Amino acid sequence: MDRIRGEFIDIIEWTDDSRDTIVWRFPRYENEIKMGAQLVVRESQTAVFVNEGQIADVFTPGTYTLETQNLPVLSTLKGWKYGFHSPFKAEVYFVTTRQFTDLKWGTQNPVIVRDPEFGMVRLRAFGAFTARVVDAAALLRELAGTDPQFRTEEVQEYLRQLIVGRLATALATAGVPMLDLATRQDGLGARLAGALTEELAPVGIAVPKFIIENISLPPEVEAAVDARSRMGIVGNLDQYTQLQAADAIGDAARNPGAAGEGVGLGVGMALGRRMAEGLTPQQPPAAPAPAPAPATPPPLPQQQWFVGVGGAQQGPYDTAALTGLISAGTLTRTTLVWQNGMAGWLPAEQVPEVERLFGSVPPPLPPQA
């Protein structure tokens, strides 16, 4: 049936029903094409005749009657200068010359560039690009070969690797600070499109459009940029410290507990003191007054004790304050106490200095009638 159909089919054409086919070989029984057959090449197509492994003729869009005068190269190869009306054997490849717009690219590994402000930085990028065939004969010679249906997926990985290789050079030689890359993506894309088109010229492919969708930074660099942005917003280091204090208060409020309450209280007091200092008019520092000679010796230093009540640390207390805690029943013989110089917390009855205080406190009064 293929042989019989080949005797009657005199129209050679291709209507592409896919979106990713670059080269398609016209099927013909034993590659026999009759003289006088009609060749229809549509817009965005190019027809390439290959005879015995050699490119014979290339046809641009239009309708052609395959005669000797329309096949000068093939006629010269075969010696058919004086007409020949029998079928001749040749392969016809249709090559799509429209733009392929569904091509994506991205960096699997980060690209290291030297930034004038941040030093060495690792960048990742991704985007899309368009590609089209500008030299069908070169494409067949260098990439497609005798593939009867050459698709974009067969060349996309090669193009992606080429793009990533060119991207590092483009970013390194662009001289654009990292913080300004977002505003220069269009220019970098146009520059890369020209470089890739020049690189792919030997295989007959051009890159009309190259789009950089995003250039991302490592998380630690993004955190540093965010911190610098916050400092720029608050204006100076003093105000940035106040901002951090406000953040600490918010964190303490979201984490209730003894530790959170202590942190929030301490930070709040510090912040209130700083605000009060900011509202108080600044006075010039007064000259320090000479310290008077002490008439009497200073009091002896008091021992400072810390008490563990309800799982929370309280103190410091002096000895008199411990006596009051014992009277109130807050400090018992099993309550944990600690002072500077002790290896760890101990029950009060095991610390001689505290144990003797229990004997000096009178017991509670008996119930009165």
C-alpha positions in Angstrom: 0.0 0.0 0.0 2.9 2.4 0.7 4.3 1.7 -2.8 0.9 2.2 -4.4 0.2 5.4 -2.4 3.6 6.7 -3.4 2.7 6.4 -7.0 -0.4 8.6 -6.7 0.6 11.1 -4.0 2.2 14.1 -5.8 2.0 16.6 -3.0 4.8 16.9 -0.4 3.8 19.0 2.6 3.7 19.1 6.4 1.0 20.5 8.8 2.5 20.5 12.2 0.1 19.2 14.9 2.6 19.5 17.7 4.2 22.4 19.6 7.7 20.9 20.1 8.8 19.4 16.7 11.8 21.1 15.1 12.5 18.7 12.2 10.2 16.2 10.5 11.1 13.9 7.7 8.5 13.4 5.0 7.6 9.7 4.7 7.8 8.2 1.2 8.1 4.6 0.0 11.8 4.0 -0.6 12.3 7.8 -0.6 11.1 7.9 -4.3 9.8 11.3 -5.3 8.4 11.8 -8.8 9.4 14.6 -11.1 6.6 17.1 -11.3 5.4 16.6 -7.7 4.2 19.6 -5.8 6.2 20.8 -2.8 4.3 23.1 -0.4 6.4 24.9 2.1 4.3 27.0 4.5 5.3 30.1 6.5 7.5 29.3 9.4 8.9 26.2 7.5 11.9 25.4 5.4 12.2 22.2 3.3 15.6 20.6 2.9 16.4 17.9 0.3 19.0 15.4 1.2 20.4 13.0 -1.4 22.8 10.2 -0.5 23.7 11.9 2.8 24.4 15.3 1.1 22.2 18.4 1.3 21.0 19.0 -2.2 18.6 22.0 -2.1 16.8 24.2 0.5 13.4 25.6 -0.2 11.9 28.7 1.6 8.1 29.2 2.0 6.2 28.8 -1.3 4.8 26.2 -3.7 7.2 24.5 -6.1 6.9 22.0 -8.9 9.8 19.6 -8.6 11.5 19.9 -12.0 15.1 20.0 -13.1 15.1 23.8 -13.2 13.9 23.9 -9.5 16.6 21.5 -8.4 19.9 22.9 -9.7 22.1 21.4 -7.0 20.4 18.0 -7.1 20.4 18.0 -11.0 24.1 18.8 -11.0 24.8 15.9 -8.6 22.8 13.5 -10.7 23.8 14.8 -14.1 20.2 15.6 -15.0 20.9 18.8 -16.9 18.7 17.8 -19.9 15.5 16.7 -18.0 14.6 13.6 -16.2 11.0 12.5 -15.6 11.5 9.3 -13.6 11.2 9.2 -9.8 14.4 10.2 -8.0 15.4 9.2 -4.5 15.8 11.9 -2.0 14.9 12.6 1.6 12.8 15.7 2.4 13.1 17.3 5.8 10.8 20.0 7.0 12.4 22.4 9.5 10.3 24.7 11.7 11.5 28.2 11.8 9.0 29.7 14.2 10.0 30.7 17.7 9.7 28.1 20.5 8.6 30.0 23.6 8.1 27.2 26.2 11.8 26.7 27.0 12.9 27.1 30.7 16.3 27.4 32.2 17.7 27.5 35.8 20.9 27.0 37.8 21.0 23.6 39.5 24.1 24.8 41.5 24.7 28.4 42.7 26.9 30.7 40.7 29.7 32.4 42.7 30.3 36.1 41.8 32.4 38.8 43.5 30.2 41.7 44.7 31.9 45.1 45.5 29.8 45.4 48.7 29.2 41.9 50.0 32.3 40.2 48.7 31.9 36.6 47.3 28.2 35.8 46.9 26.4 32.7 45.7 23.5 33.4 43.3 20.8 31.3 41.9 18.7 32.3 38.9 15.9 31.0 36.6 13.8 32.1 33.7 12.8 31.4 30.2 14.0 31.9 26.6 12.9 31.6 23.0 14.8 29.8 20.3 14.4 29.5 16.5 16.1 27.9 13.6 17.9 30.4 11.3 20.0 27.9 9.3 18.1 24.7 8.5 21.0 23.1 6.7 23.4 23.7 9.6 20.9 22.3 12.0 20.6 19.1 10.1 24.4 18.8 9.7 25.3 19.5 13.4 22.3 18.4 15.5 19.4 16.7 13.9 21.2 14.4 11.5 18.9 11.7 10.2 16.4 11.9 13.1 12.9 11.5 11.5 11.4 13.7 14.3 13.7 16.0 16.1 12.0 17.7 19.1 12.9 20.5 21.5 13.5 18.1 24.4 16.5 16.7 22.5 18.3 20.0 22.4 16.8 21.8 25.5 19.3 20.3 28.0 22.2 21.3 25.7 20.9 24.9 25.5 20.4 25.0 29.3 24.0 24.0 30.0 25.2 26.5 27.5 23.1 29.2 29.2 24.3 28.4 32.7 27.9 28.5 31.5 27.3 31.9 29.9 25.4 33.3 32.9 28.3 33.1 35.3 30.5 35.1 32.8 27.7 37.7 32.2 27.1 38.3 35.9 30.9 38.5 36.7 31.7 40.9 33.9 28.5 43.0 34.2 29.9 45.1 37.0 26.4 45.5 38.5 26.2 45.5 42.4 24.1 42.7 43.8 21.4 45.0 45.1 21.0 46.5 41.6 20.6 43.2 39.7 16.8 43.4 39.9 16.8 46.7 37.9 19.3 45.4 35.3 17.7 42.1 34.5 16.4 43.3 31.1 19.8 44.5 30.1 21.5 41.3 31.2 18.9 39.3 29.3 19.5 41.1 26.1 23.2 40.7 26.5 22.9 37.0 27.1 20.6 36.6 24.1 23.2 38.1 21.8 26.0 36.0 23.3 24.0 32.8 23.0 23.0 33.6 19.4 26.6 34.1 18.5 27.6 30.9 20.3 24.8 28.8 18.5 25.4 30.2 15.0 27.4 27.1 13.9 24.4 24.9 14.6 21.8 27.2 13.0 19.9 28.3 16.1 19.3 31.8 17.4 18.0 33.0 20.8 15.8 36.1 20.0 14.6 36.6 23.6 16.2 35.7 27.0 14.2 36.4 30.2 15.6 36.4 33.7 12.6 35.9 36.0 14.5 36.0 39.3 18.0 36.1 40.8 17.9 34.8 44.4 20.5 35.0 47.3 21.4 32.5 50.0 19.2 32.7 53.1 22.0 34.0 55.3 22.7 36.9 52.8 19.0 37.7 52.6 18.9 37.9 56.4 21.9 40.3 56.4 20.2 42.5 53.8 17.0 42.6 55.8 18.9 43.6 58.9 20.7 46.4 57.0 17.4 47.5 55.6 15.9 47.8 59.1 18.9 49.8 60.3 18.5 52.1 57.3 14.8 52.6 58.2 15.3 53.3 61.9 18.1 55.8 61.2 20.8 55.1 63.8 22.1 52.4 66.1 20.3 53.9 69.2 16.9 53.6 67.6 17.8 50.1 66.2 18.5 49.0 69.8 15.1 50.3 70.8 13.5 48.4 67.9 15.2 45.2 69.1 13.9 45.8 72.6 10.4 46.2 71.3 10.8 42.9 69.4 12.0 41.2 72.6 8.9 42.4 74.5 6.7 41.0 71.7 8.6 37.6 71.9 8.2 37.5 75.7 4.5 38.2 75.4 4.1 35.3 73.0 6.0 33.0 75.4 4.5 33.4 78.8 6.3 32.0 81.8 8.7 33.0 84.5 11.6 33.5 82.1 9.5 35.3 79.6 8.0 37.6 82.2 11.5 38.4 83.6 12.9 39.1 80.2 9.9 41.3 79.2 10.0 43.2 82.6 13.7 43.8 82.3 13.6 44.9 78.7 10.5 47.0 79.4 12.2 48.8 82.3 15.3 49.5 80.1 13.2 50.8 77.3 11.2 53.0 79.6 14.4 54.4 81.1 15.7 55.1 77.6 12.5 56.8 76.6 12.6 58.9 79.8 16.1 59.9 79.1 15.1 60.9 75.5 12.3 63.1 76.9 14.5 64.8 79.5 16.4 67.8 78.2 20.0 67.2 78.0 22.0 69.1 80.6 25.8 69.8 80.3 27.7 67.5 82.6 28.6 69.1 85.9 32.1 69.1 87.2 32.5 66.2 89.7 32.5 67.3 93.3 35.4 66.2 95.5 34.5 63.2 97.6 34.4 64.1 101.3 36.5 62.0 103.6 34.4 59.5 105.4 34.0 60.3 109.1 33.0 56.8 110.0 33.8 53.4 108.3 31.2 52.1 105.9 28.8 49.3 107.0 29.9 45.7 106.5 28.8 44.0 103.3 25.7 41.9 103.7 25.5 38.3 102.5 23.2 38.0 99.4 21.0 35.0 99.2 18.8 33.6 96.5 15.7 31.5 97.2 13.9 29.0 95.0 10.1 29.4 95.4 7.6 27.6 93.2 10.3 26.6 90.7 11.3 30.3 90.2 14.4 32.1 91.5 13.8 35.0 93.9 16.3 37.4 95.5 18.8 38.6 96.3 18.0 38.8 100.0 20.1 39.8 102.9 20.0 37.9 106.3 17.3 40.2 107.7 15.1 39.6 104.7 15.5 35.8 105.1 14.2 36.1 108.6 11.1 37.9 107.3 10.6 35.1 104.7 10.8 32.5 107.5 8.2 34.4 109.6 5.9 34.6 106.6 6.3 30.8 105.9 7.7 31.4 102.4 11.1 30.0 103.4 11.0 26.6 105.1 13.7 24.1 106.0 13.3 22.3 102.7 13.4 25.4 100.5 16.4 25.6 98.2 18.8 28.5 98.8 22.1 29.6 97.2 24.7 32.3 97.5 27.9 33.2 95.8 30.6 30.6 96.6 28.2 27.6 96.9 28.6 24.8 94.3 24.8 24.4 93.9 21.4 24.8 95.5 20.9 23.2 98.9 17.9 22.9 101.3 17.9 25.6 103.9 18.4 23.1 106.8 21.7 22.0 105.2 23.2 25.5 105.2 24.4 26.4 108.7 24.0 30.2 108.1 20.4 29.8 107.2 19.6 26.9 109.6 20.4 29.0 112.7 17.8 31.6 111.6 15.0 29.2 112.2 15.8 29.1 115.9 15.7 32.9 116.2 12.1 33.1 114.8 9.4 32.5 117.4 6.7 29.9 116.6 3.3 31.1 115.7 0.9 32.1 118.5 -1.5 29.5 119.7 -5.1 30.0 118.8 -6.9 32.4 121.2 -10.2 31.4 122.8 
